[in-house]
Amino acid sequence: SNVTLAQEKKAEDPKTLAQAELNALEAADINLDSTLKDGLYMLLVYKHDALIKATTDKERNHVYETIKSKIEGSFSPEQLKKLKSNKKLYENLIK
């Protein structure tokens, strides 16, 4: 049905995906101040946008590397340790 298609389309929207990832971070009890939260949101929107446009593995891998370094540079060592201990969440953020 059309509803399913519309829902799938919405699910792929970079802003929706970015917000879901932010929610997952907060649910994992990783404290984000509003500045970090805004920065991460923009970064995650960029990630999903770039992945939609990427056509080769090389391009996708470049996006993953960029995101990984930016995320690792955004968090405090404590936050990063907590994030990396949640392997599934961490992998989801950087991929």
Backbone torsions as a table, in degrees:
resi	resn	phi	psi	omega
1	SER	NA	165.4	-178.8
2	ASN	-65.5	-31.3	-178.7
3	VAL	-58.8	-47.1	-178.5
4	THR	-59.6	-43.6	178.7
5	LEU	-61.7	-43.9	179.3
6	ALA	-62.5	-41.6	179.5
7	GLN	-64.9	-43.2	179.1
8	GLU	-61.7	-43.3	179.4
9	LYS	-60.1	-45.6	-179.9
10	LYS	-63.2	-39.6	-178.9
11	ALA	-62.8	-26.1	-179.4
12	GLU	-90.2	-2.3	-179.8
13	ASP	-65.8	124.8	-177.7
14	PRO	-51.3	-39.0	-178.4
15	LYS	-67.9	-39.2	178.5
16	THR	-65.6	-44.7	-179.5
17	LEU	-65.0	-42.3	179.5
18	ALA	-62.0	-43.9	-179.6
19	GLN	-63.8	-39.7	178.6
20	ALA	-62.2	-39.0	179.1
21	GLU	-69.6	-38.1	175.9
22	LEU	-63.2	-43.2	178.8
23	ASN	-60.0	-40.2	179.3
24	ALA	-64.5	-38.0	177.5
25	LEU	-62.5	-46.0	-178.6
26	GLU	-67.9	-36.5	178.1
27	ALA	-64.9	-28.5	179.0
28	ALA	-83.2	6.8	176.1
29	ASP	67.4	33.2	174.3
30	ILE	-97.6	111.3	-172.7
31	ASN	-72.7	126.2	179.4
32	LEU	-120.4	124.4	172.8
33	ASP	-78.5	168.6	-171.3
34	SER	-63.4	-33.8	178.9
35	THR	-65.8	-46.7	179.3
36	LEU	-63.8	-41.7	-179.0
37	LYS	-61.1	-45.8	178.7
38	ASP	-62.8	-43.7	-179.9
39	GLY	-63.5	-43.6	179.5
40	LEU	-65.2	-40.3	179.4
41	TYR	-58.2	-48.9	179.8
42	MET	-61.2	-41.3	-179.7
43	LEU	-64.1	-42.7	-178.6
44	LEU	-71.1	-35.3	175.2
45	VAL	-63.4	-44.7	177.9
46	TYR	-58.2	-45.3	-178.7
47	LYS	-57.0	-51.8	-176.7
48	HIS	-66.2	-37.5	177.3
49	ASP	-62.1	-47.0	-178.9
50	ALA	-65.7	-37.0	-179.5
51	LEU	-69.7	-32.0	176.9
52	ILE	-65.8	-39.3	-177.0
53	LYS	-81.4	-22.5	-177.8
54	ALA	-65.8	133.6	-177.8
55	THR	-112.6	-16.2	-179.3
56	THR	-122.8	161.7	176.1
57	ASP	-61.3	-36.5	-179.9
58	LYS	-60.1	-45.3	178.9
59	GLU	-64.7	-43.7	179.0
60	ARG	-61.8	-44.7	-179.8
61	ASN	-62.8	-34.7	177.2
62	HIS	-63.6	-42.0	177.5
63	VAL	-61.9	-47.3	-179.2
64	TYR	-57.8	-44.6	-178.8
65	GLU	-64.8	-42.3	178.6
66	THR	-60.5	-48.4	-178.1
67	ILE	-63.2	-44.9	-178.8
68	LYS	-58.0	-47.8	-177.9
69	SER	-68.4	-36.9	179.3
70	LYS	-68.2	-40.5	179.4
71	ILE	-65.8	-43.6	-179.7
72	GLU	-65.9	-27.5	177.8
73	GLY	-82.9	-14.5	-175.5
74	SER	-89.2	-29.1	-174.6
75	PHE	-94.5	153.5	172.4
76	SER	-72.0	160.7	178.5
77	PRO	-54.4	-38.0	179.8
78	GLU	-65.2	-46.3	179.9
79	GLN	-62.5	-41.3	-177.7
80	LEU	-65.4	-41.4	179.2
81	LYS	-61.8	-44.3	179.6
82	LYS	-64.4	-42.4	179.5
83	LEU	-63.3	-47.0	-177.6
84	LYS	-69.7	-22.7	177.6
85	SER	-72.3	-19.6	174.8
86	ASN	-100.0	78.5	-170.7
87	LYS	-53.1	-43.1	-176.6
88	LYS	-64.1	-44.1	179.8
89	LEU	-63.8	-45.3	-179.6
90	TYR	-60.8	-49.0	179.1
91	GLU	-58.1	-40.8	-178.6
92	ASN	-65.0	-38.2	-179.6
93	LEU	-66.9	-41.5	-174.0
94	ILE	-90.2	-3.1	179.5
95	LYS	-118.2	NA	NA
